[in-house]
Every structure is written in structure tokens, then in C-alpha cells.
């Protein structure tokens, strides 16, 4: 009797979901999207309507408004949608989903950096100057931004994209191998060890199996 395979493809979770589970899934996705958008809309309304908008160096109070807005845009809006889109984009190829996931995480980085600079200028340019990092809020924000917590999200997204790109290179080898000299090897910056075209035709090695090959569904 053939052994039952326990490996699942990228869409197996969707295929196994019942109608009730699909309804719960849709409700959670819609509710999450509403909350992510609402968090940004509410802080924009608060800063524009109650705190007289934004400025940079012209008005310190208005410059401070950039801090909550950009922090929520980076940490909540962009990071939240990067994780949400990674789960709901089931009809796209996995490499495109990973690229979109990485793009949203990358967009969050300048928002967080500018928001951090805005509150530092607000403290340093005040008369008298306000001490920096005197509260639990400021230290928690500094640790979150400066430690591996936020950086690891971006780094892991980039590494996953490299793995997906490696799988795509191996899958498209029949297309580019006729135009490549047999003595050629991948560039040193590419996340592949030097190997001949013959070795690339072998089964996918373990170090590439961090992602499933979207172009070889059904292959063993």
C-alpha cells in the first residue's frame, strides 16, 4: 500500500476549508482590514482636526504630530497589511506574494525612522529641551525599533525572497542553460554555491527547500 504523503501544497489549506470555516476566514480578514485602515484614519483625523496638522521645524507642536502618524503607518498599517496580504493572496504565485510582503515591510522602515526623528527634534528643539528616553513608552519604542524585533521581519522577508528566486532560477534552467557556457558559475552575490549546470539538474537540495517551487507542482 503506498504511503500517504503528508506534504501540502501552497493552496491545500484553502481546499480543505469548509463553508463555515470560509465564512469565519472572510469575517476575520474583513475585520482586520477595517481595523488597520481605521487606526490610520483616526490618527489622521485627530492630528488634522484637533492638533492643527503637520509641519517640520516650523512648528514643534505640529512636528510632533508626525510621530504618532508615522509610527502607526509603519508599525501597524504597513506591517499589518504585509502579514495580511501574505495570507490572503492565495491566487498569486508564491514569489509574487513574498515580493509584495517584503515591499510593505520595506515601506514601513522610512515611516518609523522619520517618526523617530520627529519626536527627537521635538524634544531637542524645545525651550527648555525635553529629556529623551525618560519614560517606559520611549524605551519600549526604542527597543522595538532598534532591536532584532522589527529588523528581523524585514530580514526574514528578504531571505524568503532569495529562496523563492533560487527556486525560480532552478525551474527555468532549461531556458537559460543553452546560452550559458558550461564553465560558467553563478555570481558570488547569488545565494547559490558554485555549481555546474549538470548539478543544477539534480533534485532540489535541502538548502533550497525553504520554499516550495511554484513552477513544479506535482514533482517529487
Backbone as a chain_set.jsonl record, in Angstrom:
{"seq": "XXXXXXXXXXXXXXXXXXXXXXXXXXXXXXXXXXXXXXXXXXXXXXXXXXXXXXXXXXXXXXXXXXXXXXXXXXXXXXXXXXXXXXXXXXXXXXXXXXXXXXXXXXXXXXXXXXXXXXXXXXXXXXXXXXXXXXXXXXXXXXXXXXXXXXXXXXXXXXXXXXXXXXXXXXXXXXXXXXXXXXXXXXXXXXXXXXXXXXXXXXXXXXXXXXXXXXXXXXXX", "coords": {"N": [[0.856, -1.202, 0.0], [0.68, 2.131, -0.936], [2.496, 4.72, 0.663], [0.956, 7.365, 2.362], [1.26, 10.695, 1.469], [2.349, 13.403, 3.437], [2.899, 15.946, 2.77], [1.91, 19.218, 1.947], [0.587, 21.367, -0.536], [0.782, 24.808, -1.618], [-1.831, 25.759, -1.718], [-3.333, 24.006, -0.243], [-4.513, 24.391, 2.249], [-6.679, 26.084, 1.669], [-8.216, 24.385, 0.07], [-9.07, 22.439, 1.855], [-10.784, 23.716, 3.57], [-13.965, 24.161, 5.035], [-17.336, 25.361, 4.321], [-18.259, 26.825, 6.526], [-15.847, 27.445, 7.805], [-14.727, 29.048, 5.828], [-16.429, 31.255, 5.929], [-15.844, 32.241, 8.501], [-13.183, 32.848, 8.044], [-13.327, 34.887, 6.072], [-14.68, 36.849, 7.537], [-12.81, 37.442, 9.554], [-10.677, 38.424, 7.995], [-11.844, 40.682, 6.741], [-12.581, 42.184, 9.007], [-10.047, 42.61, 10.155], [-8.833, 44.148, 8.139], [-10.462, 46.428, 8.195], [-9.912, 47.411, 10.776], [-7.164, 47.963, 10.567], [-7.108, 50.003, 8.613], [-8.783, 51.836, 9.892], [-7.31, 52.542, 12.173], [-5.275, 54.144, 11.124], [-6.752, 56.149, 9.832], [-8.13, 57.343, 11.969], [-6.055, 58.432, 13.554], [-5.039, 60.266, 11.747], [-7.268, 61.975, 11.494], [-7.423, 62.914, 14.122], [-4.976, 64.342, 14.395], [-5.168, 66.24, 12.317], [-7.626, 67.572, 12.756], [-7.849, 68.206, 15.511], [-5.278, 68.905, 16.33], [-4.152, 70.655, 14.549], [-2.764, 69.909, 12.192], [0.293, 69.229, 10.315], [3.861, 69.821, 10.414], [7.323, 70.692, 9.762], [9.916, 71.528, 11.629], [9.014, 74.183, 11.509], [6.899, 74.495, 13.277], [6.864, 73.21, 16.379], [4.94, 71.781, 17.816], [3.219, 70.914, 15.808], [5.041, 69.441, 14.379], [5.493, 67.338, 16.104], [3.185, 65.901, 15.71], [3.719, 64.294, 13.566], [4.977, 62.112, 14.63], [3.17, 60.154, 16.046], [1.571, 59.588, 13.814], [3.283, 58.594, 11.74], [4.483, 56.429, 13.044], [2.306, 54.727, 13.547], [1.555, 54.337, 10.909], [3.796, 52.921, 9.93], [4.418, 50.704, 11.794], [1.884, 49.578, 12.319], [-0.007, 49.9, 10.092], [1.396, 49.394, 7.506], [3.013, 47.142, 8.239], [1.043, 45.478, 9.274], [-0.656, 45.042, 7.035], [1.187, 43.804, 5.376], [1.531, 41.291, 6.549], [-1.106, 40.417, 6.45], [-1.75, 40.39, 3.685], [0.02, 38.448, 2.872], [-1.223, 36.16, 3.698], [-3.768, 36.152, 2.475], [-3.398, 36.303, -0.248], [-3.832, 34.032, -2.172], [-4.203, 33.262, -4.769], [-2.109, 34.051, -6.294], [1.245, 33.579, -7.573], [3.73, 32.23, -5.425], [6.176, 33.547, -5.195], [5.589, 36.146, -6.021], [3.867, 36.908, -3.991], [5.624, 36.912, -1.822], [7.358, 38.956, -2.617], [5.595, 41.151, -2.549], [4.977, 41.107, 0.164], [7.499, 41.692, 1.256], [7.836, 44.249, 0.172], [5.894, 45.836, 1.512], [6.839, 45.646, 4.147], [9.278, 46.933, 3.766], [8.452, 49.523, 3.085], [7.547, 50.314, 5.546], [9.803, 50.918, 7.016], [11.089, 53.561, 6.398], [8.995, 55.158, 7.354], [8.929, 54.637, 10.116], [11.506, 55.496, 10.844], [11.467, 58.27, 10.183], [9.381, 59.085, 11.864], [10.592, 58.624, 14.335], [12.719, 60.465, 14.213], [11.248, 62.825, 14.183], [10.12, 63.056, 16.768], [12.443, 63.209, 18.287], [13.568, 65.655, 17.419], [11.533, 67.324, 18.314], [11.852, 67.123, 21.083], [14.538, 67.991, 21.46], [14.657, 70.575, 20.349], [12.932, 72.041, 21.847], [12.085, 74.62, 24.244], [12.48, 74.998, 27.526], [14.827, 72.307, 26.61], [13.484, 69.005, 26.234], [14.016, 66.057, 28.061], [15.293, 63.059, 26.524], [14.108, 59.713, 26.185], [12.902, 59.131, 28.758], [10.745, 57.807, 29.697], [8.726, 54.803, 30.053], [7.378, 54.282, 27.713], [8.981, 55.507, 25.725], [11.358, 54.003, 25.909], [10.472, 51.418, 25.343], [9.636, 51.79, 22.708], [12.098, 52.44, 21.529], [13.57, 50.064, 21.908], [11.982, 48.301, 20.465], [12.205, 49.324, 17.864], [14.98, 49.418, 17.445], [16.02, 46.927, 18.098], [16.283, 43.424, 17.229], [13.672, 42.783, 16.708], [11.931, 44.323, 14.922], [13.724, 44.552, 12.803], [14.271, 41.899, 12.137], [11.924, 41.065, 10.921], [11.992, 42.348, 8.418], [14.433, 41.352, 7.438], [13.946, 38.572, 7.378], [11.932, 38.508, 5.474], [13.314, 39.334, 3.173], [15.189, 37.244, 2.949], [13.488, 35.091, 2.457], [12.55, 35.821, -0.047], [14.909, 35.582, -1.528], [15.217, 32.816, -1.4], [12.945, 31.99, -2.802], [13.551, 33.13, -5.279], [15.79, 31.626, -5.92], [14.655, 29.07, -6.259], [13.083, 29.658, -8.485], [15.066, 30.192, -10.377], [16.252, 27.647, -10.648], [14.079, 26.236, -11.679], [13.735, 27.443, -14.162], [15.955, 26.67, -15.546], [16.216, 25.036, -17.953], [15.669, 26.967, -19.892], [17.635, 28.982, -19.877], [20.048, 27.606, -19.894], [21.054, 26.709, -22.494], [22.266, 29.016, -23.444], [24.342, 29.539, -21.803], [27.744, 29.237, -20.961], [29.385, 26.096, -20.31], [31.269, 26.208, -18.381], [30.513, 28.257, -16.815], [29.544, 29.86, -13.772], [27.31, 30.639, -11.028], [27.021, 34.103, -9.982], [29.041, 35.568, -7.356], [27.515, 36.964, -5.511], [25.098, 35.735, -5.54], [22.713, 33.655, -3.864], [23.584, 30.924, -4.123], [25.694, 28.099, -4.048], [28.798, 27.712, -5.899], [28.291, 25.856, -8.817], [28.013, 23.399, -11.385], [26.151, 23.385, -14.542], [25.171, 20.793, -14.8], [24.873, 19.851, -12.203], [22.81, 21.458, -11.373], [20.625, 20.308, -12.482], [19.969, 18.247, -10.885], [17.902, 16.82, -8.223], [16.181, 19.205, -6.159], [18.253, 20.649, -3.745], [18.656, 20.429, -0.109], [19.081, 22.942, 1.035], [17.641, 24.626, -0.546], [15.061, 24.052, -0.108], [13.608, 25.682, 1.54], [11.514, 26.997, 0.559], [8.663, 26.237, -1.46], [8.683, 25.184, -4.822], [7.065, 27.142, -7.101], [6.703, 26.551, -9.77], [6.871, 23.89, -10.219], [4.775, 22.1, -9.501], [3.506, 19.138, -8.21], [5.765, 17.643, -8.69], [8.135, 15.274, -7.457]], "CA": [[0.0, 0.0, 0.0], [1.544, 3.317, -0.99], [2.479, 5.582, 1.841], [0.268, 8.635, 2.142], [2.143, 11.848, 1.614], [1.885, 14.423, 4.38], [3.276, 17.259, 2.258], [0.805, 20.01, 1.425], [0.999, 22.44, -1.413], [0.513, 26.166, -1.138], [-3.268, 26.005, -1.668], [-4.028, 22.887, 0.378], [-5.349, 24.883, 3.338], [-7.92, 26.588, 1.103], [-9.005, 23.287, -0.452], [-9.61, 21.659, 2.96], [-11.658, 24.528, 4.403], [-15.391, 24.015, 4.8], [-18.058, 26.626, 4.101], [-18.257, 27.576, 7.777], [-14.515, 27.992, 8.023], [-14.539, 30.136, 4.875], [-17.144, 32.43, 6.445], [-15.033, 32.782, 9.59], [-11.963, 33.402, 7.442], [-13.674, 36.156, 5.427], [-15.012, 37.812, 8.586], [-11.564, 37.857, 10.204], [-9.908, 39.236, 7.05], [-12.519, 41.97, 6.577], [-12.466, 42.924, 10.262], [-8.654, 43.04, 10.295], [-8.595, 45.246, 7.196], [-11.158, 47.619, 8.693], [-9.187, 47.931, 11.935], [-5.893, 48.536, 10.116], [-7.39, 51.286, 7.965], [-9.376, 52.744, 10.876], [-6.263, 53.059, 13.06], [-4.584, 55.242, 10.441], [-7.707, 57.23, 9.575], [-8.441, 58.028, 13.223], [-4.932, 59.271, 13.983], [-5.003, 61.399, 10.817], [-8.346, 62.891, 11.877], [-7.048, 63.531, 15.396], [-3.904, 65.32, 14.187], [-5.594, 67.317, 11.421], [-8.784, 68.318, 13.256], [-7.661, 68.679, 16.877], [-3.911, 69.355, 16.6], [-3.806, 71.658, 13.528], [-1.984, 69.428, 11.059], [1.681, 68.788, 10.396], [4.916, 70.748, 9.991], [8.67, 70.189, 10.04], [10.778, 72.589, 12.154], [8.327, 75.47, 11.6], [6.052, 74.474, 14.465], [7.24, 71.98, 17.075], [3.745, 71.016, 18.178], [2.753, 70.233, 14.603], [6.037, 68.436, 14.01], [5.269, 66.164, 16.95], [2.073, 65.122, 15.156], [4.25, 63.297, 12.636], [5.432, 60.924, 15.36], [2.156, 59.092, 16.118], [1.058, 59.224, 12.489], [4.232, 57.756, 11.009], [4.677, 55.176, 13.77], [1.153, 53.864, 13.271], [1.63, 53.96, 9.494], [4.827, 51.905, 9.73], [4.3, 49.504, 12.612], [0.541, 48.99, 12.302], [-0.651, 49.84, 8.778], [2.189, 48.663, 6.507], [3.382, 45.818, 8.74], [-0.169, 44.669, 9.377], [-1.104, 44.61, 5.712], [2.164, 42.872, 4.81], [1.2, 39.962, 7.065], [-2.44, 40.03, 5.992], [-1.688, 40.056, 2.26], [0.751, 37.185, 2.723], [-2.158, 35.06, 3.951], [-4.964, 36.143, 1.631], [-3.055, 36.281, -1.678], [-3.663, 32.619, -2.478], [-4.322, 33.019, -6.203], [-0.885, 34.514, -6.948], [2.431, 32.767, -7.352], [4.275, 32.5, -4.106], [7.273, 34.518, -5.259], [4.988, 37.477, -6.077], [3.353, 37.191, -2.654], [6.767, 37.245, -0.982], [7.835, 40.28, -3.01], [4.645, 42.124, -2.014], [5.176, 41.086, 1.61], [8.737, 42.425, 1.525], [7.631, 45.654, -0.184], [5.172, 46.523, 2.584], [7.754, 45.78, 5.28], [10.283, 47.938, 3.42], [7.812, 50.836, 3.187], [7.377, 50.668, 6.955], [11.068, 51.363, 7.615], [11.238, 55.028, 6.413], [7.967, 55.768, 8.203], [9.367, 54.53, 11.509], [12.7, 56.328, 11.034], [11.051, 59.678, 10.193], [8.624, 59.315, 13.095], [11.562, 58.683, 15.428], [13.43, 61.736, 14.096], [10.335, 63.924, 14.502], [9.976, 63.225, 18.215], [13.734, 63.655, 18.813], [13.659, 67.1, 17.173], [10.57, 67.987, 19.199], [12.451, 67.195, 22.418], [15.809, 68.727, 21.486], [14.472, 71.979, 19.968], [12.011, 72.707, 22.77], [12.693, 75.601, 25.144], [13.768, 74.285, 27.6], [14.804, 70.991, 25.965], [12.841, 67.897, 26.945], [14.916, 64.89, 28.062], [14.931, 61.912, 25.695], [14.075, 58.375, 26.795], [12.653, 59.253, 30.191], [9.527, 57.075, 30.035], [8.668, 53.411, 29.584], [6.936, 54.329, 26.313], [10.107, 55.819, 24.842], [12.315, 52.898, 25.9], [9.866, 50.292, 24.616], [9.709, 52.116, 21.29], [13.49, 52.349, 21.089], [13.948, 48.652, 21.839], [11.239, 47.683, 19.366], [12.731, 49.772, 16.583], [16.405, 49.179, 17.298], [16.413, 45.537, 18.314], [16.051, 42.497, 16.114], [12.254, 42.505, 16.517], [11.457, 44.863, 13.647], [14.707, 44.268, 11.759], [14.175, 40.5, 11.718], [10.802, 40.936, 9.984], [12.45, 42.727, 7.083], [15.491, 40.43, 7.008], [13.359, 37.279, 7.031], [11.215, 38.663, 4.207], [14.292, 39.355, 2.089], [15.764, 35.907, 2.799], [12.486, 34.243, 1.808], [12.525, 36.175, -1.464], [16.082, 34.967, -2.137], [14.948, 31.387, -1.555], [11.998, 31.841, -3.902], [14.26, 33.426, -6.521], [16.646, 30.476, -6.207], [13.806, 28.024, -6.82], [12.689, 30.076, -9.826], [16.23, 30.003, -11.241], [16.394, 26.223, -10.926], [12.975, 25.794, -12.524], [13.893, 27.989, -15.512], [17.275, 26.285, -16.057], [16.209, 24.638, -19.367], [15.542, 28.119, -20.785], [18.862, 29.764, -19.992], [21.262, 26.786, -19.977], [21.699, 26.672, -23.818], [23.007, 30.251, -23.71], [25.339, 29.694, -20.748], [28.897, 28.333, -21.101], [29.39, 25.027, -19.318], [32.192, 26.557, -17.294], [30.003, 29.411, -16.071], [29.024, 29.593, -12.434], [26.529, 31.777, -10.556], [27.827, 35.172, -9.386], [29.344, 35.379, -5.938], [26.485, 37.57, -4.681], [23.87, 34.945, -5.619], [22.667, 32.718, -2.729], [23.798, 29.556, -4.577], [27.109, 27.758, -4.11], [29.237, 27.455, -7.265], [27.893, 24.532, -9.277], [27.927, 23.263, -12.832], [24.767, 23.205, -14.991], [24.72, 19.422, -14.597], [24.417, 19.696, -10.827], [21.551, 22.159, -11.201], [19.541, 19.46, -12.942], [19.672, 17.258, -9.87], [16.778, 17.234, -7.364], [16.416, 20.409, -5.374], [18.938, 20.319, -2.496], [17.958, 20.768, 1.126], [19.169, 24.37, 1.361], [16.683, 25.369, -1.362], [13.706, 23.642, 0.223], [12.953, 26.619, 2.446], [10.273, 27.413, -0.101], [8.226, 25.298, -2.48], [8.851, 25.698, -6.179], [5.734, 27.358, -7.664], [6.629, 26.13, -11.16], [6.996, 22.446, -10.312], [3.758, 21.461, -8.697], [3.314, 17.742, -8.518], [7.028, 16.927, -8.807], [8.526, 14.639, -6.207]], "C": [[0.884, 1.242, 0.0], [1.378, 4.186, 0.234], [1.847, 6.926, 1.497], [1.207, 9.792, 2.406], [1.528, 12.871, 2.548], [2.267, 15.823, 3.93], [2.067, 17.951, 1.656], [1.342, 21.072, 0.495], [0.507, 23.765, -0.864], [-0.968, 26.417, -0.938], [-4.02, 24.916, -0.922], [-4.926, 23.343, 1.521], [-6.685, 25.38, 2.819], [-8.813, 25.451, 0.629], [-9.682, 22.503, 0.66], [-10.612, 22.435, 3.796], [-13.108, 24.315, 4.019], [-16.031, 25.379, 4.61], [-18.062, 27.476, 5.364], [-16.918, 28.204, 8.075], [-14.227, 29.136, 7.066], [-15.236, 31.403, 5.354], [-16.36, 33.074, 7.586], [-13.779, 33.465, 9.053], [-12.232, 34.769, 6.827], [-13.971, 37.226, 6.473], [-13.742, 38.344, 9.253], [-10.748, 38.766, 9.289], [-10.525, 40.626, 6.903], [-12.38, 42.813, 7.841], [-11.042, 43.433, 10.473], [-8.342, 44.211, 9.372], [-9.244, 46.537, 7.675], [-10.393, 48.24, 9.861], [-7.859, 48.561, 11.534], [-6.102, 49.901, 9.472], [-7.918, 52.294, 8.981], [-8.318, 53.328, 11.805], [-5.53, 54.232, 12.426], [-5.518, 56.421, 10.206], [-7.986, 58.02, 10.85], [-7.289, 58.911, 13.692], [-4.749, 60.457, 13.039], [-6.066, 62.431, 11.176], [-7.99, 63.625, 13.162], [-5.999, 64.618, 15.194], [-4.354, 66.498, 13.325], [-6.691, 68.181, 12.034], [-8.52, 68.939, 14.627], [-6.274, 69.269, 17.131], [-3.333, 70.187, 15.453], [-2.765, 71.185, 12.52], [-0.53, 69.137, 11.373], [2.622, 69.901, 9.939], [6.253, 70.09, 10.294], [9.573, 71.373, 10.362], [10.089, 73.945, 12.241], [7.509, 75.576, 12.878], [6.299, 73.15, 15.177], [6.031, 71.131, 17.441], [3.202, 70.255, 16.974], [3.765, 69.197, 14.115], [5.864, 67.173, 14.849], [4.143, 65.287, 16.409], [2.548, 64.071, 14.154], [4.636, 62.007, 13.348], [4.344, 59.853, 15.469], [1.659, 58.646, 14.753], [1.992, 58.267, 11.763], [4.491, 56.433, 11.721], [3.523, 54.212, 13.527], [1.154, 53.434, 11.81], [2.636, 52.838, 9.275], [4.561, 50.614, 10.462], [2.952, 48.813, 12.467], [0.03, 48.81, 10.879], [0.152, 48.991, 7.789], [2.561, 47.259, 6.986], [2.166, 44.909, 8.86], [-0.65, 44.165, 8.036], [-0.093, 43.677, 5.05], [1.887, 41.451, 5.284], [-0.154, 39.49, 6.56], [-2.43, 39.625, 4.525], [-0.937, 38.758, 2.015], [-0.181, 35.987, 2.897], [-3.299, 35.011, 2.944], [-4.643, 36.071, 0.146], [-2.779, 34.846, -2.119], [-3.7, 32.329, -3.977], [-3.046, 33.405, -6.953], [0.241, 33.513, -6.719], [3.124, 33.202, -6.07], [5.392, 33.529, -4.142], [6.729, 35.942, -5.326], [4.429, 37.874, -4.712], [4.493, 37.598, -1.725], [7.331, 38.629, -1.322], [6.917, 41.372, -2.477], [4.784, 42.233, -0.5], [6.423, 41.885, 1.999], [8.583, 43.912, 1.232], [6.941, 46.413, 0.939], [6.05, 46.67, 3.826], [8.812, 46.847, 5.006], [9.706, 49.346, 3.503], [7.64, 51.271, 4.638], [8.642, 51.268, 7.554], [11.243, 52.882, 7.561], [10.188, 55.723, 7.262], [8.405, 55.761, 9.663], [10.567, 55.433, 11.773], [12.325, 57.806, 11.096], [10.236, 60.008, 11.435], [9.526, 59.421, 14.308], [12.325, 60.007, 15.405], [12.543, 62.906, 14.492], [10.229, 64.143, 16.002], [11.307, 63.625, 18.853], [13.922, 65.157, 18.608], [12.716, 67.872, 18.084], [11.144, 68.128, 20.602], [13.666, 68.113, 22.443], [15.64, 70.212, 21.188], [13.512, 72.727, 20.878], [12.789, 73.649, 23.69], [11.932, 75.583, 26.474], [13.679, 72.903, 26.955], [14.17, 69.928, 26.859], [13.781, 66.697, 26.917], [14.379, 63.773, 27.153], [14.965, 60.626, 26.522], [13.937, 58.449, 28.314], [11.423, 58.462, 30.626], [9.615, 55.64, 29.52], [8.271, 53.368, 28.113], [8.119, 54.559, 25.38], [11.102, 54.66, 24.776], [11.758, 51.672, 25.181], [9.887, 50.544, 23.112], [11.111, 51.999, 20.743], [13.927, 50.895, 20.939], [13.255, 47.966, 20.672], [11.827, 48.06, 18.022], [14.184, 49.368, 16.385], [16.838, 47.742, 17.453], [16.086, 44.698, 17.095], [14.578, 42.256, 15.85], [11.772, 42.995, 15.17], [12.422, 44.544, 12.521], [14.59, 42.844, 11.249], [13.012, 40.29, 10.771], [11.27, 41.236, 8.572], [13.493, 41.749, 6.566], [14.924, 39.079, 6.612], [12.581, 37.366, 5.734], [12.175, 38.636, 3.032], [14.88, 37.97, 1.862], [14.785, 34.963, 2.136], [12.412, 34.547, 0.318], [13.735, 35.586, -2.185], [15.854, 33.483, -2.367], [13.979, 31.145, -2.703], [12.663, 32.123, -5.239], [15.189, 32.283, -6.91], [15.843, 29.348, -6.826], [13.364, 28.369, -8.233], [13.841, 29.905, -10.811], [16.399, 28.536, -11.615], [15.296, 25.727, -11.854], [13.131, 26.263, -13.964], [15.224, 27.61, -16.145], [17.247, 25.803, -17.5], [16.152, 25.809, -20.338], [16.873, 28.84, -20.968], [20.121, 28.926, -20.153], [21.862, 26.713, -21.376], [22.547, 27.892, -24.127], [24.118, 30.491, -22.69], [26.504, 28.753, -20.992], [28.906, 27.294, -19.989], [30.307, 25.338, -18.149], [31.686, 27.699, -16.433], [29.479, 28.964, -14.72], [28.247, 30.809, -11.978], [27.419, 32.836, -9.94], [27.984, 34.97, -7.896], [28.277, 35.956, -5.031], [25.213, 36.746, -4.666], [23.854, 33.906, -4.505], [22.724, 31.265, -3.168], [25.291, 29.259, -4.515], [27.522, 27.495, -5.537], [28.932, 26.019, -7.658], [27.825, 24.549, -10.779], [26.485, 23.126, -13.246], [24.263, 21.797, -14.786], [24.189, 19.242, -13.186], [23.111, 20.413, -10.582], [20.375, 21.327, -11.665], [19.179, 18.378, -11.933], [18.492, 17.727, -9.033], [17.162, 18.404, -6.477], [17.082, 20.07, -4.052], [18.192, 20.854, -1.289], [17.967, 22.259, 1.382], [18.256, 25.218, 0.497], [15.264, 25.088, -0.919], [13.058, 24.504, 1.289], [11.7, 27.19, 1.829], [9.927, 26.401, -1.165], [8.327, 25.946, -3.839], [7.485, 25.901, -6.808], [5.588, 26.848, -9.08], [6.729, 24.625, -11.334], [5.997, 21.757, -9.402], [3.604, 20.015, -9.16], [4.591, 16.976, -8.663], [7.43, 16.387, -7.455], [9.853, 15.202, -5.724]], "O": [[1.753, 1.379, 0.861], [0.281, 4.362, 0.763], [2.164, 7.539, 0.477], [1.866, 9.853, 3.444], [0.337, 13.17, 2.464], [1.99, 16.793, 4.636], [1.288, 17.33, 0.933], [2.425, 21.614, 0.714], [-0.1, 23.834, 0.205], [-1.341, 27.21, -0.073], [-5.251, 24.899, -0.962], [-5.984, 22.755, 1.747], [-7.72, 25.138, 3.442], [-10.035, 25.529, 0.764], [-10.761, 21.95, 0.447], [-11.245, 21.844, 4.671], [-13.451, 24.29, 2.837], [-15.373, 26.414, 4.719], [-17.892, 28.693, 5.3], [-16.841, 29.342, 8.538], [-13.555, 30.098, 7.44], [-14.701, 32.501, 5.207], [-16.225, 34.296, 7.642], [-13.368, 34.517, 9.542], [-11.461, 35.706, 7.032], [-13.563, 38.377, 6.318], [-13.613, 39.545, 9.488], [-10.189, 39.764, 9.744], [-9.814, 41.631, 6.936], [-12.097, 44.009, 7.767], [-10.849, 44.563, 10.921], [-7.665, 45.158, 9.772], [-8.652, 47.611, 7.575], [-10.243, 49.46, 9.926], [-7.466, 49.583, 12.095], [-5.362, 50.844, 9.75], [-7.551, 53.469, 8.942], [-8.416, 54.493, 12.189], [-5.2, 55.204, 13.107], [-5.113, 57.572, 10.366], [-8.07, 59.248, 10.807], [-7.518, 60.019, 14.177], [-4.348, 61.536, 13.474], [-5.793, 63.631, 11.163], [-8.23, 64.827, 13.278], [-6.118, 65.703, 15.762], [-3.959, 67.635, 13.581], [-6.688, 69.398, 11.853], [-8.923, 70.075, 14.879], [-6.109, 70.06, 18.06], [-2.121, 70.397, 15.406], [-1.963, 71.988, 12.043], [-0.16, 68.844, 12.509], [2.237, 70.796, 9.186], [6.32, 69.073, 10.984], [9.95, 72.133, 9.47], [10.551, 74.8, 12.997], [7.441, 76.643, 13.489], [5.982, 72.087, 14.643], [6.091, 69.903, 17.385], [2.779, 69.105, 17.093], [3.388, 68.194, 13.509], [6.066, 66.064, 14.355], [4.14, 64.075, 16.62], [1.862, 63.076, 13.919], [4.624, 60.934, 12.746], [4.57, 58.728, 15.023], [1.359, 57.47, 14.55], [1.552, 57.248, 11.232], [4.698, 55.414, 11.062], [3.739, 53.017, 13.326], [0.795, 52.299, 11.498], [2.366, 51.903, 8.521], [4.483, 49.549, 9.849], [2.885, 47.584, 12.49], [-0.33, 47.7, 10.488], [-0.348, 47.983, 7.29], [2.439, 46.294, 6.232], [2.247, 43.713, 8.58], [-1.013, 42.997, 7.902], [-0.481, 42.837, 4.238], [1.998, 40.506, 4.503], [-0.337, 38.307, 6.273], [-3.038, 38.619, 4.159], [-1.226, 38.045, 1.054], [0.046, 34.927, 2.313], [-3.755, 33.923, 2.592], [-5.539, 35.802, -0.655], [-1.637, 34.485, -2.405], [-3.271, 31.259, -4.407], [-2.924, 33.109, -8.141], [0.194, 32.705, -5.792], [3.106, 34.373, -5.689], [5.537, 34.31, -3.202], [7.327, 36.856, -4.757], [4.507, 39.038, -4.32], [4.344, 38.525, -0.929], [7.73, 39.38, -0.433], [7.392, 42.405, -2.005], [4.717, 43.33, 0.054], [6.399, 42.658, 2.956], [9.129, 44.747, 1.953], [7.358, 47.519, 1.284], [6.011, 47.707, 4.488], [9.199, 47.583, 5.914], [10.393, 50.268, 3.942], [7.593, 52.467, 4.927], [8.564, 52.047, 8.504], [11.527, 53.473, 8.603], [10.463, 56.776, 7.836], [8.266, 56.764, 10.363], [10.636, 56.072, 12.823], [12.81, 58.526, 11.968], [10.38, 61.093, 11.999], [9.265, 60.215, 15.212], [12.553, 60.608, 16.455], [13.024, 63.878, 15.074], [10.244, 65.283, 16.466], [11.304, 64.319, 19.87], [14.38, 65.856, 19.512], [13.059, 68.95, 18.57], [10.941, 69.157, 21.247], [13.807, 68.927, 23.355], [16.392, 71.032, 21.713], [13.301, 73.926, 20.7], [13.994, 73.492, 23.886], [10.824, 76.114, 26.536], [12.581, 72.378, 26.77], [14.309, 69.959, 28.082], [14.296, 66.35, 25.854], [13.169, 63.577, 27.038], [15.766, 60.491, 27.447], [14.753, 57.899, 29.054], [11.092, 58.449, 31.812], [10.449, 55.308, 28.678], [8.759, 52.529, 27.355], [8.247, 53.883, 24.359], [11.633, 54.364, 23.706], [12.494, 50.969, 24.488], [10.127, 49.625, 22.329], [11.309, 51.518, 19.627], [14.577, 50.537, 19.957], [13.857, 47.152, 19.972], [11.939, 47.216, 17.133], [14.581, 49.012, 15.276], [17.915, 47.368, 16.989], [15.663, 45.214, 16.061], [14.239, 41.593, 14.87], [11.266, 42.217, 14.361], [11.992, 44.289, 11.396], [14.786, 42.595, 10.059], [13.086, 39.426, 9.896], [10.987, 40.482, 7.641], [13.456, 41.356, 5.4], [15.361, 38.491, 5.622], [12.563, 36.407, 4.963], [11.901, 38.002, 2.013], [15.056, 37.554, 0.717], [15.187, 34.119, 1.336], [12.231, 33.639, -0.493], [13.615, 35.137, -3.325], [16.247, 32.944, -3.402], [14.159, 30.214, -3.487], [12.384, 31.444, -6.227], [15.359, 31.997, -8.095], [16.279, 28.733, -7.799], [13.275, 27.489, -9.089], [13.621, 29.514, -11.957], [16.66, 28.217, -12.775], [15.548, 24.891, -12.722], [12.71, 25.57, -14.89], [15.591, 28.169, -17.179], [18.175, 26.122, -18.243], [16.548, 25.665, -21.494], [17.209, 29.261, -22.075], [21.168, 29.464, -20.512], [23.087, 26.658, -21.483], [23.445, 27.831, -24.967], [24.764, 31.538, -22.715], [26.279, 27.563, -21.212], [28.488, 27.571, -18.865], [30.141, 24.795, -17.056], [32.323, 28.078, -15.451], [29.028, 27.831, -14.554], [28.484, 31.91, -12.476], [28.483, 32.505, -9.417], [27.179, 34.297, -7.253], [28.128, 35.504, -3.896], [24.322, 37.018, -3.86], [24.897, 33.319, -4.22], [21.98, 30.441, -2.636], [26.089, 30.111, -4.903], [26.683, 27.087, -6.34], [29.267, 25.081, -6.934], [27.604, 25.597, -11.385], [25.645, 22.785, -12.413], [23.061, 21.595, -14.613], [23.181, 18.566, -12.979], [22.362, 20.033, -9.681], [19.238, 21.603, -11.284], [18.187, 17.671, -12.11], [18.107, 18.894, -9.108], [18.322, 18.564, -6.098], [16.534, 19.273, -3.29], [17.236, 21.619, -1.412], [16.986, 22.806, 1.887], [18.097, 26.409, 0.762], [14.345, 25.808, -1.309], [12.059, 24.102, 1.884], [10.898, 27.812, 2.526], [10.821, 25.764, -1.721], [8.077, 27.144, -3.98], [6.784, 24.916, -7.04], [4.465, 26.716, -9.566], [6.68, 24.125, -12.457], [6.379, 20.9, -8.604], [3.577, 19.727, -10.356], [4.545, 15.749, -8.754], [7.105, 16.973, -6.423], [10.354, 14.79, -4.678]]}, "num_chains": 1, "name": "protein.A"}
